Structure formats: C-alpha cells, structure tokens
C-alpha cells in the first residue's frame, strides 16, 4: 500500500496532424499506459482506505496484468523517424513498475505479517514502503526527462498540466506521508499499552512498571510531535483523534495504572498472610490470627471491587478512544482520497 508515482498526461501541440507528427506520437505512447495508470490509481485508492496491503492483494495482481498489457501496447508502437528513445524509455519505466510491484511489493506484503510485533518492525515496514515509493518517483522523473528531451528534439511543446489521475496520485502521496506520521505516534503508544496489559494479566509488577513508564514517555513525546505537525489541508481531525488517544495513555500511565499495580502488591501480601494462616492448625490459631486474617480478607474483597471498577473504567475509555481514532482515520481517508473506480 501507499506507493506513490507521479504521472503527467502531457498536452501536446504541433503543426502536422498525421500520426507521424511527434506530438501525436507522444500521445500514443501515453495512451498505451492509460489502462495501467487507471488500474494503479484504483489500487492506490483502495490501499489508502486501509492499512492492510493483503486486503488489496487482488488489485495488485490486476495491476500487474494491466502493466503487462501496457508493455505489449508500447512494444507494438514504431520508432519515430528512427528515434526509439521515448518508446524505450516508456518500456523501461513499465518494466520497472512490474518488477517493483511483483517483487518489492511482495516483500511489503510479507513484512506486514510481523509489522505489528514491535514499533521497530512497524517503522521498518513503513520505511520499506517509502523507499519503494521513492523508486517509483525516480522512475517517473526519469521518464518525464526522456519525454522532455524527445519533445525538444522534435520541436513539440509540452504543456505540463497534471490530469485528474495525476492529481489524485499527488494527493495520495501527500495523504500517505501525513497519515503515516500520525499513525506511528499512535502505534508506538498502542503497542506499548499492549505490552503493559500482557504484563498485568501475568501480574508481573516490575514489567508493568517498566511498560507504564515507557508508555508515559511515548505519550508525552507523541503529544510534542503533534504540536509541531501541521494539519493536512486545513483538516485537524486525524491529529486531534491521535491527540485524544495519547492524552488517554498519558493519564492512564501516570495516574490510573499505579492504583492497579498497588492492588497486585496487596494481593501478593494477602496470599502470604493466607499461606501462613493455612499452615497453622485450627487448634493453634489465636484470636489475633483470626482477626488479622478476617481483616485481610475484607481488605482484599474491597480491593478487588475497586480494582474491577477502575479496570473496567480504563478498558471502556481505551476502547472508546481507539474506536474514535479508527473512525477518524477512515473518515479522513474518505474525505481526502475518494474511492477511484
């Protein structure tokens, strides 16, 4: 997902009106890629509305087929007055696209399986996407240079007017760059929260504390990063939704979790008291032992009630802010990247 290439459908002017005219020839070269460009935009649009490359795998396969068809159409075109530079440049560009989507993007799909295992893996996953996008941008720039040089040699005026498809591709590139930045801030805290929850389920107090401190730090860092992140096309909704998540994590880590951790310590102390009490025979237990044990039970029951109340409140708040973020992310993509059919 999230692979960007900028294509320009040039508007050409020349004196002659026959196919042998260089402007019309350039138009034919571009037209051979029309199906490929449209299918790519369909893929890019679908990918922008979800973070799962595997979900749009069928579109990638269709894109590969369309790339192959465009290659055949381009190969069938003749040289122009012995000049094969534009035709070959387009073929090279098409072949590069096929190699990237067939090989590089397959790696992206495979890496997706492990991307959510850690922040480093997710960062590597998004970095691979960015590097792949850069390959495509460089390829498009090279093709544009070849087209410009061909036009200059054959006295064709190119009007660099970006068409609707090119505009959507440009918007997709900017959108993906922005949403990835926000998502990394969200994911880093979300992943650390997951580690903390696992430590809590295992009642490992030291690990809980380590995760809690890291989560508080990541939330603070993320909020500072959001302060310097410009809104996208005047739309602050995604950043605001991420801020809501990070503020929840900050408050939870700093104020709520210590109370839950304290319960685990009290529970451990109660179990020690119970073990000591159970080790004594009923005949050897003093009234003081019984009173102390009953008091410990009452405190434990009260602690359980408070723990459950606090834990449920945290879980409900967590579920709500995460739901809000996911809905905001979808709406944000729908607003700035309409579906392309």
VMD Tcl script that draws the C-alpha trace (Angstrom):
set ca {
  {0.00 0.00 0.00}
  {0.91 3.64 -0.09}
  {3.21 3.58 -3.12}
  {3.35 6.86 -4.98}
  {4.25 7.69 -8.56}
  {3.53 11.00 -10.26}
  {2.49 10.71 -13.88}
  {1.67 13.58 -16.17}
  {-0.53 13.34 -19.20}
  {1.07 15.94 -21.41}
  {-0.97 18.09 -23.77}
  {0.96 18.38 -27.00}
  {0.84 20.90 -29.81}
  {2.48 20.53 -33.21}
  {1.81 21.68 -36.75}
  {1.15 18.41 -38.55}
  {-2.00 16.45 -37.84}
  {-0.90 13.00 -39.06}
  {0.15 10.11 -36.82}
  {3.70 10.72 -37.92}
  {3.53 14.03 -36.05}
  {5.77 13.90 -32.96}
  {3.06 15.32 -30.68}
  {0.57 12.65 -31.72}
  {3.27 10.03 -31.34}
  {3.89 11.14 -27.78}
  {0.14 10.99 -27.20}
  {0.13 7.39 -28.44}
  {2.96 6.49 -26.06}
  {0.96 7.95 -23.18}
  {-2.25 6.27 -24.28}
  {-0.56 2.86 -24.16}
  {-0.17 3.40 -20.40}
  {-3.70 4.66 -19.73}
  {-5.09 1.33 -18.56}
  {-2.09 0.75 -16.33}
  {-2.35 4.23 -14.80}
  {-6.07 3.82 -14.10}
  {-5.62 0.40 -12.51}
  {-2.76 1.73 -10.42}
  {-4.94 4.57 -9.18}
  {-7.69 2.11 -8.31}
  {-5.18 0.12 -6.28}
  {-3.70 3.19 -4.62}
  {-7.13 4.49 -3.69}
  {-8.18 1.19 -2.12}
  {-4.89 0.91 -0.23}
  {-5.29 4.42 1.18}
  {-8.53 3.36 2.86}
  {-6.96 0.62 4.91}
  {-3.61 -0.38 6.37}
  {-3.69 -3.97 5.17}
  {-1.80 -4.50 1.92}
  {-3.01 -8.09 1.86}
  {-6.62 -6.92 1.66}
  {-5.94 -5.32 -1.72}
  {-3.74 -8.13 -2.99}
  {-6.21 -8.95 -5.79}
  {-5.90 -5.40 -7.07}
  {-2.12 -5.76 -7.12}
  {-2.46 -8.86 -9.27}
  {-4.82 -6.99 -11.59}
  {-2.35 -4.12 -11.74}
  {0.44 -6.49 -12.76}
  {-1.75 -7.78 -15.59}
  {-2.51 -4.23 -16.71}
  {1.19 -3.34 -16.60}
  {1.91 -6.31 -18.87}
  {-0.80 -5.20 -21.31}
  {0.64 -1.68 -21.40}
  {4.07 -3.11 -22.15}
  {2.69 -5.07 -25.13}
  {0.88 -1.98 -26.44}
  {4.03 0.11 -26.14}
  {6.22 -2.53 -27.80}
  {3.84 -2.54 -30.77}
  {4.40 1.16 -31.40}
  {7.03 2.03 -34.03}
  {10.10 4.21 -33.68}
  {9.53 7.85 -34.54}
  {11.72 8.76 -37.51}
  {14.37 6.37 -36.24}
  {14.19 7.76 -32.69}
  {13.45 4.98 -30.19}
  {14.25 6.94 -27.03}
  {10.70 7.73 -25.91}
  {9.35 4.29 -26.75}
  {12.24 2.56 -24.97}
  {12.03 4.93 -22.02}
  {8.36 4.07 -21.59}
  {9.09 0.34 -21.88}
  {11.85 0.61 -19.28}
  {9.51 2.50 -16.98}
  {6.77 -0.11 -17.38}
  {9.21 -2.95 -16.75}
  {10.46 -1.24 -13.61}
  {6.91 -0.83 -12.34}
  {6.27 -4.52 -12.94}
  {9.43 -5.52 -11.09}
  {8.60 -3.26 -8.14}
  {5.01 -4.42 -7.80}
  {5.91 -8.04 -8.41}
  {8.98 -8.25 -6.18}
  {9.35 -5.25 -3.86}
  {5.71 -5.06 -3.01}
  {5.57 -8.78 -2.34}
  {8.17 -8.12 0.35}
  {5.94 -5.42 1.79}
  {3.01 -7.84 1.96}
  {5.19 -10.42 3.73}
  {6.64 -7.87 6.14}
  {3.12 -6.83 7.04}
  {2.75 -10.12 8.90}
  {5.32 -9.09 11.51}
  {4.97 -5.29 11.37}
  {2.73 -5.08 14.42}
  {5.04 -7.12 16.62}
  {7.02 -4.04 17.64}
  {7.45 -0.35 16.92}
  {10.77 -1.05 15.18}
  {9.12 -3.58 12.89}
  {6.33 -1.15 12.04}
  {8.82 1.62 11.38}
  {10.80 -0.71 9.10}
  {7.59 -1.66 7.33}
  {6.63 1.95 6.62}
  {10.23 2.78 5.67}
  {10.22 -0.02 3.10}
  {7.06 1.44 1.62}
  {8.63 4.87 1.47}
  {11.77 3.54 -0.24}
  {9.64 1.69 -2.76}
  {7.65 4.86 -3.38}
  {10.92 6.70 -3.93}
  {11.91 4.16 -6.60}
  {8.66 4.86 -8.40}
  {9.07 8.61 -8.13}
  {12.59 8.39 -9.53}
  {11.35 6.21 -12.39}
  {8.59 8.70 -13.21}
  {11.07 11.59 -13.11}
  {13.36 9.72 -15.49}
  {10.50 9.08 -17.90}
  {9.47 12.72 -17.71}
  {13.04 13.76 -18.54}
  {13.09 11.40 -21.53}
  {9.77 12.85 -22.74}
  {11.02 16.41 -22.38}
  {14.22 15.67 -24.30}
  {12.27 13.89 -27.05}
  {9.88 16.82 -27.35}
  {12.80 19.29 -27.58}
  {14.46 17.30 -30.36}
  {11.26 17.14 -32.38}
  {10.01 20.64 -31.61}
  {6.94 19.64 -29.59}
  {5.54 21.96 -26.97}
  {4.62 20.14 -23.75}
  {2.03 21.67 -21.51}
  {2.78 20.18 -18.08}
  {-0.77 20.18 -16.95}
  {-1.42 17.44 -14.44}
  {-4.55 15.48 -15.29}
  {-7.20 14.22 -12.84}
  {-5.36 10.95 -12.40}
  {-2.09 12.72 -11.69}
  {-3.79 14.99 -9.18}
  {-5.22 12.01 -7.31}
  {-1.82 10.35 -7.26}
  {-0.22 13.51 -5.92}
  {-2.88 13.82 -3.24}
  {-2.45 10.14 -2.29}
  {1.28 10.67 -1.82}
  {0.81 13.64 0.49}
  {-2.00 11.91 2.35}
  {0.01 8.75 2.95}
  {3.04 10.67 4.20}
  {0.88 12.58 6.68}
  {-1.18 9.63 7.92}
  {1.95 7.50 8.39}
  {3.48 10.16 10.65}
  {0.34 10.30 12.77}
  {-0.07 6.53 12.78}
  {3.45 5.93 14.09}
  {2.73 8.18 17.08}
  {-0.46 6.25 17.70}
  {1.07 2.82 17.13}
  {4.06 3.34 19.42}
  {1.80 4.01 22.41}
  {-0.75 1.41 21.40}
  {1.94 -1.25 21.12}
  {3.45 -0.30 24.50}
  {-0.01 -0.38 26.07}
  {-0.47 -3.90 24.74}
  {2.79 -4.98 26.39}
  {1.65 -3.43 29.65}
  {-1.69 -5.24 29.51}
  {0.09 -8.56 28.97}
  {2.31 -7.85 31.98}
  {-0.78 -7.01 34.04}
  {-2.50 -10.23 33.03}
  {0.62 -12.09 34.14}
  {0.76 -9.96 37.33}
  {4.41 -9.12 36.75}
  {4.75 -5.89 38.71}
  {8.27 -5.00 37.53}
  {7.30 -5.40 33.87}
  {4.13 -3.40 34.46}
  {6.18 -0.54 35.87}
  {8.65 -0.65 33.01}
  {5.87 -0.62 30.43}
  {3.95 2.06 32.31}
  {6.95 4.41 32.43}
  {7.72 3.80 28.75}
  {4.08 4.43 27.80}
  {4.02 7.72 29.70}
  {7.24 8.79 27.97}
  {5.98 7.82 24.48}
  {2.70 9.65 25.08}
  {4.49 12.85 26.09}
  {6.85 12.60 23.11}
  {3.93 11.95 20.78}
  {1.98 14.94 22.06}
  {5.00 17.18 21.49}
  {5.33 15.81 17.95}
  {1.67 16.55 17.27}
  {2.24 20.13 18.41}
  {4.72 20.61 15.56}
  {2.79 18.62 12.94}
  {0.87 20.83 10.56}
  {-2.73 19.95 9.82}
  {-3.47 18.34 6.46}
  {-5.26 20.68 4.04}
  {-6.71 22.55 6.98}
  {-8.16 19.36 8.46}
  {-7.06 18.67 12.06}
  {-9.41 15.72 12.70}
  {-6.88 12.90 12.45}
  {-4.30 14.71 14.58}
  {-7.00 15.55 17.12}
  {-8.11 11.92 17.31}
  {-4.50 10.84 17.83}
  {-4.07 13.52 20.50}
  {-7.12 12.15 22.30}
  {-5.55 8.68 22.32}
  {-2.18 9.93 23.58}
  {-3.75 12.06 26.29}
  {-5.68 9.00 27.46}
  {-2.48 6.91 27.54}
  {-0.60 9.65 29.42}
  {-3.29 9.94 32.09}
  {-3.69 6.19 32.37}
  {0.04 5.56 32.73}
  {0.66 8.38 35.19}
  {-2.47 8.21 37.36}
  {-4.59 5.09 36.82}
  {-2.16 2.19 36.48}
  {-0.30 2.83 39.79}
  {-3.54 2.06 41.64}
  {-3.91 -1.24 39.80}
  {-0.26 -2.10 40.44}
  {-0.77 -1.36 44.12}
  {-3.57 -3.93 44.17}
  {-1.21 -6.62 42.87}
  {1.18 -5.86 45.72}
  {-1.65 -6.07 48.25}
  {-2.85 -9.30 46.68}
  {0.63 -10.77 46.99}
  {0.75 -9.73 50.65}
  {-2.67 -11.27 51.29}
  {-1.59 -14.57 49.78}
  {1.37 -14.62 52.15}
  {-0.94 -13.99 55.12}
  {-3.31 -16.69 53.91}
  {-0.49 -19.16 53.42}
  {0.77 -18.50 56.93}
  {-2.75 -18.79 58.35}
  {-3.50 -22.01 56.50}
  {-0.22 -23.51 57.68}
  {-1.46 -23.36 61.27}
  {-3.84 -25.98 62.54}
  {-7.24 -24.69 63.72}
  {-6.28 -25.56 67.29}
  {-3.12 -23.44 67.19}
  {-4.71 -20.32 65.71}
  {-5.13 -17.46 68.16}
  {-7.95 -14.93 68.10}
  {-5.41 -12.40 66.95}
  {-4.55 -14.64 64.00}
  {-8.23 -14.99 63.13}
  {-8.89 -11.27 63.43}
  {-5.89 -10.40 61.31}
  {-6.90 -12.92 58.66}
  {-10.52 -11.71 58.55}
  {-9.32 -8.13 58.25}
  {-7.05 -9.14 55.37}
  {-9.99 -10.87 53.63}
  {-12.18 -7.78 53.99}
  {-9.45 -5.53 52.67}
  {-8.83 -7.94 49.80}
  {-12.52 -8.05 48.85}
  {-12.67 -4.25 48.92}
  {-9.50 -4.12 46.85}
  {-10.96 -6.50 44.29}
  {-14.07 -4.34 43.93}
  {-12.02 -1.18 43.50}
  {-9.67 -2.91 41.08}
  {-12.52 -4.19 38.92}
  {-14.22 -0.80 38.92}
  {-11.04 1.02 37.92}
  {-10.00 -1.61 35.39}
  {-13.42 -1.58 33.72}
  {-13.36 2.21 33.52}
  {-9.89 2.12 31.93}
  {-10.93 -0.54 29.42}
  {-14.09 1.35 28.46}
  {-12.15 4.59 27.95}
  {-9.46 2.77 25.99}
  {-11.98 1.11 23.70}
  {-13.73 4.41 23.07}
  {-10.64 6.46 22.17}
  {-9.30 3.67 19.93}
  {-12.67 3.41 18.20}
  {-12.71 7.17 17.74}
  {-9.23 7.08 16.19}
  {-10.10 4.27 13.78}
  {-13.28 6.04 12.70}
  {-11.38 9.32 12.29}
  {-8.71 7.60 10.20}
  {-11.33 6.11 7.87}
  {-13.26 9.37 7.56}
  {-10.02 11.26 6.97}
  {-9.08 8.94 4.10}
  {-12.60 9.08 2.65}
  {-12.52 12.88 2.73}
  {-9.11 13.43 1.17}
  {-8.85 10.34 -1.04}
  {-12.20 9.50 -2.68}
  {-12.54 5.97 -3.97}
  {-11.38 5.58 -7.56}
  {-13.32 3.16 -9.72}
}
mol new
graphics top color blue
foreach p $ca { graphics top sphere $p radius 0.5 }
foreach p [lrange $ca 0 end-1] q [lrange $ca 1 end] { graphics top cylinder $p $q radius 0.2 }
display resetview
